[in-house]
Amino acid sequence: MKAIQFAETGGPEVLQLVEAPPPVLGPHDVLVRHHAIGVNFIDTYFRSGLYKTALPAIAGQEGAGVVEAIGASVTRFRVGDRIAYCLGPLGAYAELHAVNETRAVRLPEAISFDVAASALLKGATARYLLRKTFRVERGHSVLIHAAAGGVGQIAVQWAKHLGVTVIATAGSESKAAIARELGADHVLITSQGDIAKRVRELTNGEGVHVVYDGVGKDTWEASLDSLRPLGMMVSYGNASGAVPAFSPLLLSQKGALFLTRPTLFHYVPTAELLDETAADLFDVIASGAVKITPPARYALADARQAHADLEARKTTGSLVLIP
């Protein structure tokens, strides 16, 4: 099968198209023939070496397709089922992948493979951020960074659906226009002035209840300074690099703030919780409350270019590879 492998860590250039043997199924694995493969920032973390893995490795953790074979003990799926997954293991950038049945979900007919591969990880992330990490309610105000990105687009729409005042950030006027179209109440361009100062002006000096920050290093200080006392800083990604080391005393000095660094896995440790999360996501998509922008499509062989475009912030929304 064709696959995208990296034998060393580094920039997009380490990604290589190779011929690899088909995966071997364990007793609880399903073999997925991909119709679409999700491209996510976490893929660049493994490729760059920020997150460690054994090498050589096939990149990617998210995909959607049809079950081609099942292990001897599989009970959740049958051959021919439409499924998607977003929690690995690594190996998604390939025509075929073996995934434990407890890490995959059944796709409703209304959800296309492209939408599933582009939105399951990002949508499940938005769901735990808004409904679990800090459960937003009508009347809350939130700051969502990178609102034109994959997670950001879903989070803005879902937050507005829940009655929340959304202050969004974007890196350019064109990306700001996307955030406004999605319903953000206020959109701030990151290069145009002091983000925290403008957030406080928009909240009558109080600050927001919660910041959802997937950017990391570049927005760290602005995020903390945008919070009201007892507010929560949710640092869920490192798109610009890891946040700097700091003393916990800083949180006290800025208003006895709460800080968490969540990951999706800890919110869906069981198949039942994963199904619940996916059902919530598919429901808000089916209802029209959250609209998924058609993802940018790249051929599997062009994974290197997809990574380069993603890291250069040339993209909005989601990206998928097509085998």
Buried (B, 14 or more C-beta within 10 A) or exposed (E): BBBBBBEEBEEBEBBEBBEBEBBEBBEBBBBBBBBBBBBBBBBBBBBBBEBEBEEEBBBBBBBBBBBBBBBEEBEBBEEEBBBBBBBBBBBBBBBBBBBBBBBBBBBBEEBBBBBBBBBBBBBBBBBBBBBBBBEBEEEBBBBBBBBBBBBBBBBBBBBBBBEBBBBBBBBBEEBBBBBBBBBBBBBBBBEEEEBBEBBBEBBEEBBBBBBBBBBBEBBBBBBBBBBBEEBBBBBBBBBBEEBEEEEEEEBEEBBEBBBEEBEBEEBBEEBEEBBBBBEBBBEBBEEEEBEBBEBBBBEBEBBBEBBBBBBEBEBBBBBBBBB
